[in-house]
Amino acid sequence: MEPVTHFLTGACLARTGFNRKIAYATLAMTLAAEAPDLDVFWAFEGPVAAFRHHRGITHTFIAAPFMAAITVGAMWLWHRFKMRRGRPPAMQPRWFALWLLALLADLSHILLDYTNNYGIRPFFPFSAKWYEADLVFVLEPILLAVLALALLVPLLLRFVDQEIGGRDEARRVKHRGRQLAVAALVCMVALWVWRAAEHHAAIGLVREQSPPEESIVRIAAEPYPVNPFRWHAVAETPDSYRVAEVDTAAEHVSSDPTQDVYFKPADTPATRAAKNSPLGRVYLDWAKFPLVEEGGKHGQWTEVDFRDLRFSYAGFGFLAGDRTPLSASVEVAPDGTVTEMRFNGHVQH
């Protein structure tokens, strides 16, 4: 998921009651819930390194205790800073308990990322297998709104209480934030359950309405934001991919046989060289429905395009400048040398 959802989830987890028992719980859990995305700093090494390490070791079960420890270490430094300024917290810090809460928040990040269709590798480095639930789009406005309201409404009500009854009255109103935080997390789980049912229905509809002569290897249904009844489906056969738009409410599958069928192209010297490039190897390790084909000539150089049809959403070309989101290209010289690699519009020579 995008960072704001992770931050809000960590804050809501803390507001379920941990913030009343353990010093720095809200700050620690909010930060720990986003800590795995520290892998963003790999971008300084270029787009290929960023892609290789995105949702890598920092998004694994083996790293979670260490990510939590880093967060608690930051809290300890903050505590020392406050003590030196003569501003001790209202409660005595309990560092091991705070580490457990940070660990819980870190694991919430892994769970949230599992629910979308990019995937995670939770058992890396022991296993590089990707797992994804394909339930929620990477940015889900409904989820964002529910989490944000759970945190903002208690603050707004507190201001109202202060205006009406003064600060003492505002202090006497307890547990408002806790109840709304619990409700927001319950709504999150309910949304996952609802979308899981629609996801299962979408795959069933594609299978039922596929031509009987198709020998389907596998089917995936990818989520759209907001609308739980709308899905982007990909059906793989031994020699092709077929994409379709699915409406589970209407039990309708829309697919154009002349435009929505992609035949798996045969390898050429240029595509083989591109697949063996650093970007090509990483891309094919991650992609579920890869389409690798020669895209055109630039003088004597051949451009090889990489697409994962999971992300060929209808009407979403604007997200990547009219390209398939998360697409890549590799420029290959006549002698098979890779001269340029490009991922999601970013160039690495």
C-alpha positions in Angstrom: 0.0 0.0 0.0 1.0 3.6 -0.3 2.7 5.2 2.8 -0.3 7.1 4.2 -2.3 4.0 4.7 0.5 2.4 6.6 1.0 5.4 8.8 -2.7 5.6 9.6 -2.9 1.8 10.3 0.0 2.0 12.8 -1.7 5.0 14.5 -5.0 3.2 14.7 -3.4 0.1 16.2 -1.8 2.3 18.9 -5.1 4.0 19.6 -6.9 0.7 20.4 -5.6 1.2 23.9 -1.8 0.7 23.8 -1.3 4.4 23.9 -2.9 4.5 27.4 -0.5 1.9 28.8 2.9 2.4 27.1 4.8 5.6 26.6 5.5 6.5 23.0 3.2 3.8 21.7 1.5 6.0 19.1 4.6 7.4 17.7 6.5 4.1 17.7 3.7 2.1 16.0 3.0 4.9 13.4 6.7 4.9 12.4 7.2 1.1 12.6 4.1 0.6 10.4 6.0 2.4 7.6 9.5 1.3 8.5 9.8 -1.5 5.9 9.6 1.1 3.1 13.1 2.3 4.1 14.1 0.2 1.0 13.2 3.4 -0.9 16.7 4.6 -0.3 17.9 2.0 -2.9 16.7 4.5 -5.5 20.0 6.4 -5.0 21.6 3.4 -6.7 19.3 3.8 -9.8 16.0 2.4 -10.9 17.2 -1.2 -11.4 18.6 -1.4 -7.8 15.4 0.2 -6.5 13.2 -2.3 -8.3 15.4 -5.3 -7.2 15.2 -4.3 -3.6 11.7 -3.0 -3.4 9.7 -5.2 -1.0 12.8 -7.1 -0.4 14.6 -7.9 2.8 12.9 -5.1 4.8 9.5 -6.6 4.0 10.3 -10.1 5.5 9.5 -11.9 8.7 13.2 -12.3 9.4 13.8 -8.6 9.3 10.7 -7.5 11.2 12.3 -7.8 14.7 15.3 -5.7 13.5 13.0 -3.1 11.9 11.1 -2.9 15.2 14.4 -2.5 17.1 15.5 0.4 14.9 12.2 2.1 15.6 12.5 1.6 19.3 16.1 2.9 19.1 14.8 6.1 17.6 12.3 6.3 20.4 15.1 5.9 23.0 17.0 8.8 21.4 13.8 10.9 21.4 13.3 10.0 25.1 16.8 11.0 25.9 16.3 14.3 24.1 13.1 15.0 26.0 14.7 14.1 29.4 17.5 16.5 28.8 15.0 19.3 28.1 13.2 18.4 31.3 10.1 17.1 29.6 9.6 13.5 30.8 6.7 11.5 29.4 3.6 10.9 31.4 4.4 7.2 31.8 7.7 5.5 32.3 8.9 3.9 29.1 8.7 0.1 28.9 11.2 -0.7 26.1 10.5 -4.4 25.6 6.8 -3.8 25.5 7.3 -0.9 23.0 9.4 -3.3 20.9 6.6 -5.8 20.8 4.2 -3.1 19.7 6.6 -1.9 17.0 6.9 -5.5 15.8 3.1 -5.7 15.6 3.0 -2.5 13.5 5.8 -3.7 11.3 4.0 -7.0 10.6 0.9 -4.9 9.7 2.9 -3.4 6.9 3.7 -6.8 5.5 0.0 -7.9 5.8 -1.2 -4.7 4.0 1.2 -5.1 1.2 0.2 -8.7 0.8 -3.4 -7.6 0.2 -2.6 -5.8 -3.1 -1.3 -7.2 -6.3 2.3 -6.1 -6.4 3.3 -8.9 -4.0 5.7 -9.5 -1.2 8.5 -12.0 -0.5 8.0 -12.6 3.3 10.4 -15.6 3.5 13.3 -13.9 1.6 16.2 -14.8 1.6 15.3 -18.4 2.2 12.7 -18.3 -0.5 12.3 -15.7 -3.3 8.7 -16.7 -4.0 6.3 -13.8 -4.4 2.9 -13.9 -2.6 -0.1 -11.6 -3.3 -3.8 -11.7 -2.4 -5.0 -9.3 -5.2 -7.7 -7.9 -2.9 -7.1 -4.2 -2.7 -5.6 -1.6 -5.1 -2.3 0.0 -4.0 -4.3 3.2 -3.1 -7.7 2.5 -1.7 -9.6 5.7 -1.0 -12.3 4.0 1.1 -9.7 2.5 3.4 -7.8 5.8 3.7 -11.0 7.6 4.6 -12.0 5.2 7.3 -8.6 5.2 8.9 -8.3 9.0 8.7 -11.8 9.6 10.2 -11.0 7.2 13.1 -8.1 9.5 14.0 -9.6 12.9 13.2 -13.1 12.6 14.6 -11.9 12.2 18.3 -9.7 15.3 17.8 -12.6 17.3 16.4 -14.9 16.2 19.2 -12.3 17.1 21.8 -12.2 20.7 20.4 -15.9 20.8 20.6 -16.0 19.6 24.2 -13.4 22.2 25.1 -15.5 25.0 23.6 -18.6 23.8 25.3 -17.4 22.5 28.7 -13.8 23.6 29.0 -10.7 21.6 29.3 -11.8 19.6 32.3 -14.9 18.4 30.5 -12.8 17.4 27.5 -10.5 15.3 29.7 -13.5 13.5 31.2 -14.6 12.1 27.8 -12.6 8.9 27.5 -12.2 6.1 25.1 -13.7 7.9 22.1 -10.5 7.4 20.1 -10.2 3.8 21.1 -13.7 2.8 20.0 -13.3 4.5 16.6 -9.8 3.0 16.1 -11.2 -0.5 16.7 -14.1 0.2 14.4 -11.7 1.3 11.6 -9.6 -1.8 11.9 -12.8 -4.0 11.9 -13.9 -2.2 8.7 -10.5 -2.9 7.1 -10.9 -6.6 7.7 -14.5 -6.5 6.6 -13.4 -4.8 3.3 -10.8 -7.6 2.8 -13.5 -10.3 3.3 -15.9 -8.6 1.0 -13.3 -8.1 -1.7 -12.1 -11.7 -1.3 -15.6 -12.9 -2.1 -15.8 -10.7 -5.2 -12.3 -11.7 -6.2 -13.3 -15.4 -6.1 -16.5 -14.6 -8.1 -14.5 -12.7 -10.7 -12.2 -15.6 -11.3 -15.2 -17.9 -11.5 -16.9 -15.7 -14.1 -13.8 -15.6 -16.3 -13.5 -19.4 -16.2 -17.2 -19.9 -16.9 -17.4 -17.5 -19.8 -14.1 -18.5 -21.5 -14.3 -20.2 -24.9 -14.5 -24.0 -24.4 -11.5 -24.5 -26.7 -9.2 -22.5 -24.5 -6.8 -24.5 -22.3 -6.5 -22.2 -19.4 -3.3 -22.5 -17.3 -4.3 -20.0 -14.6 -6.5 -16.9 -14.1 -5.8 -13.8 -12.0 -8.2 -11.0 -11.0 -6.7 -7.7 -10.2 -8.5 -5.0 -8.1 -9.6 -1.6 -9.1 -9.8 1.2 -6.4 -13.2 2.0 -4.7 -15.4 -0.4 -6.7 -15.2 -3.9 -5.2 -17.3 -5.3 -8.2 -14.8 -4.2 -10.9 -11.8 -6.4 -11.7 -9.1 -6.6 -14.3 -8.6 -10.3 -15.3 -5.8 -12.1 -17.0 -6.2 -15.7 -18.3 -3.1 -17.5 -19.4 -3.1 -20.4 -22.0 0.0 -22.2 -23.1 0.6 -19.8 -26.0 -1.2 -16.6 -25.1 -2.7 -14.2 -22.5 -6.3 -12.9 -22.6 -7.2 -9.8 -20.6 -10.8 -8.9 -19.7 -12.8 -6.5 -17.5 -15.1 -8.1 -15.0 -18.2 -6.7 -13.3 -19.2 -9.2 -10.6 -22.4 -7.3 -9.8 -23.7 -7.7 -13.3 -21.9 -11.1 -13.7 -20.4 -9.7 -17.0 -17.0 -10.3 -18.6 -15.9 -7.9 -21.3 -13.1 -8.9 -23.7 -12.4 -8.1 -27.3 -10.8 -11.1 -29.1 -9.1 -8.7 -31.6 -7.5 -6.5 -29.1 -7.4 -8.3 -25.7 -5.4 -11.4 -26.7 -1.6 -11.3 -26.5 0.3 -14.1 -28.0 3.6 -15.1 -26.3 6.3 -14.0 -28.8 9.1 -16.2 -29.8 12.6 -15.4 -28.5 14.9 -13.4 -30.7 18.6 -12.6 -30.1 17.6 -9.1 -28.9 14.9 -10.4 -26.4 17.3 -13.1 -25.1 19.9 -10.4 -24.4 17.4 -8.2 -22.7 16.1 -11.1 -20.6 19.6 -11.7 -19.4 20.3 -8.1 -18.5 20.2 -7.1 -14.8 16.8 -5.5 -15.3 15.4 -8.4 -17.3 16.3 -11.0 -14.7 14.7 -9.0 -11.9 11.6 -8.2 -14.0 11.0 -11.8 -15.0 11.5 -13.0 -11.4 8.8 -10.6 -10.2 6.3 -10.6 -13.1 3.3 -13.0 -13.1 2.2 -12.5 -16.7 5.2 -11.1 -18.5 5.1 -10.0 -22.1 8.5 -9.5 -23.6 8.7 -8.3 -27.2 10.7 -6.1 -29.5 9.3 -2.6 -29.4 11.1 -0.9 -32.3 14.5 0.2 -33.7 16.6 3.2 -32.8 19.1 3.2 -35.6 20.9 -0.2 -35.2 19.7 -0.6 -31.6 16.7 -2.7 -30.7 14.3 -1.7 -27.9 12.9 -4.7 -26.0 9.7 -3.9 -24.0 8.7 -5.7 -20.7 5.1 -5.6 -19.5 3.3 -7.5 -16.8 -0.3 -7.8 -17.9 -1.5 -7.7 -14.3 -1.1 -3.9 -14.5 -2.7 -3.3 -18.0 -5.7 -1.7 -16.3 -8.3 -0.1 -18.6 -8.0 3.7 -18.5 -5.0 3.8 -16.2 -2.4 4.7 -18.8 -2.1 8.2 -17.5 -0.3 6.7 -14.4 2.7 5.9 -16.4 2.5 8.4 -19.4 0.4 6.1 -21.6 2.6 3.1 -20.8 1.6 0.0 -18.9 2.4 0.9 -15.2 5.5 -0.9 -13.9 6.7 -1.5 -17.5 10.4 -1.7 -18.5 12.5 -1.5 -21.6 16.0 -2.6 -22.5 18.0 -1.2 -25.4 20.2 -3.8 -27.1 23.1 -3.2 -29.6 23.6 -5.4 -32.7 26.3 -7.4 -30.9 23.9 -8.1 -28.0 25.3 -5.5 -25.6 22.8 -3.8 -23.4 23.2 0.0 -23.7 20.3 1.3 -21.7 17.8 0.0 -19.2 14.6 1.9 -18.3 12.1 1.0 -15.6 8.8 2.9 -15.1 10.2 5.8 -17.1 13.5 6.1 -15.2 16.7 5.5 -17.2 19.8 3.5 -16.0 22.7 3.2 -18.4 
